Amino acid sequence: RTNAERIKAQKLRDPGHFVSRTRLCVRNLPLTCDERQLKNVFLRSCESNSDRKKKVGKRIVSVFVVRDKASGRTVGGVARSRGYGFVNFAEHEDALFTLRALNNAQTTFEDRVPGALKALGAASAGQGAVEEPQEDEESTARSTRRLVVEFAVENAKALNALEKRKQRAEAAHIQS
């Protein structure tokens, strides 16, 4: 955590970086975690907010789990998670409520995703898994850690470039 805070502070010294109001960074994910599991954890947390129950399905815009593609390690035929990911919300209020509910909460990822460890066993026994017993133990230990949830630090240049690409793709789609 100390190292992550140091890196975050260093990025924020640069005027090209800012703290997102709607995108959360999630750490301490199990190595077998996928986007579906992560989204379910966050949706369940959103549903507990009685003030905003109307738009449950529209709250989460995107979910992304960072994967380790370079090492070639897989879980169930998919590159293994690197232990962190991002969840982008439509509104700041939903992101803030979820951050408060999930960050360093007493319950772990294993408690929040029923059968997370069963999925681990099935994945490591499944199609082309390159897992070794040590890594299974590591993933099991990771699933019993508390989630660390915080607002993500965004790069303004990268977001502007992404927006321009979207606009060009839209313009090309309209012209054809």
Salt bridges, closest charged atoms under 4 A:
ASP14 OD2 - HIS17 ND1 3.11
ASP34 OD2 - ARG36 NH2 3.81
GLU35 OE1 - ARG67 NH2 3.20
GLU91 OE1 - ARG52 NH2 2.20
GLU91 OE2 - LYS55 NZ 2.37
ASP94 OD1 - ARG52 NE 2.73
ASP94 OD1 - ARG59 NE 3.71
GLU131 OE1 - ARG80 NH1 3.94
GLU135 OE2 - ARG73 NE 2.99
GLU135 OE2 - ARG80 NH1 3.85
GLU138 OE2 - ARG142 NE 3.68
GLU150 OE1 - LYS8 NZ 3.84
GLU150 OE2 - ARG27 NH2 3.76
GLU154 OE1 - ARG23 NH1 3.24
